[in-house]
């Protein structure tokens, strides 16, 4: 998985909040549309994590 160039999280404050984490780019997955048209879908990382819990 490719990480994003910048670390995401809450804006910096006088008293730091320690929730910053590496964010990942959306995964591109192949999709077959009606009529046999091919394409891709970019799922957010949270969507991928949720699939493991279903």
C-alpha positions in Angstrom: 0.0 0.0 0.0 1.3 3.5 -0.9 1.4 6.0 2.0 0.3 9.6 1.3 3.2 12.2 1.2 1.9 14.0 4.4 1.0 12.7 7.8 -2.7 13.5 8.5 -4.3 14.3 11.8 -5.6 17.2 13.9 -3.9 20.6 13.4 -0.9 21.3 15.7 -1.8 22.8 19.0 0.1 24.3 22.0 -0.6 21.0 23.8 -0.1 18.2 21.3 -2.8 15.6 20.6 -1.1 12.3 19.9 -3.5 11.0 17.2 -1.4 11.6 14.1 -0.9 8.6 11.8 0.3 7.7 8.4 -2.5 7.8 5.9 -2.7 5.6 2.8 -3.8 6.3 -0.7 -7.1 4.7 -1.8 -6.7 1.3 -3.3 -7.8 0.9 -6.9 -9.9 -2.3 -7.5 -11.0 -3.6 -10.8 -14.8 -3.4 -11.5 -17.0 -4.9 -14.2 -19.9 -2.7 -15.1 -23.1 -3.6 -16.9 -22.5 -4.3 -20.6 -19.0 -5.7 -19.8 -17.4 -2.3 -19.4 -14.3 -2.5 -17.3 -13.1 0.2 -14.8 -11.7 0.8 -11.4 -13.1 1.9 -8.0 -11.0 3.7 -5.4 -12.0 2.6 -1.9 -11.1 4.7 1.1 -8.8 2.8 3.5 -11.5 2.8 6.2 -13.8 0.9 3.8 -11.1 -1.8 3.3 -10.7 -2.1 7.1 -14.4 -2.5 7.6 -14.5 -5.5 5.2 -12.5 -7.5 7.6 -15.1 -7.2 10.3 -18.1 -8.2 8.2 
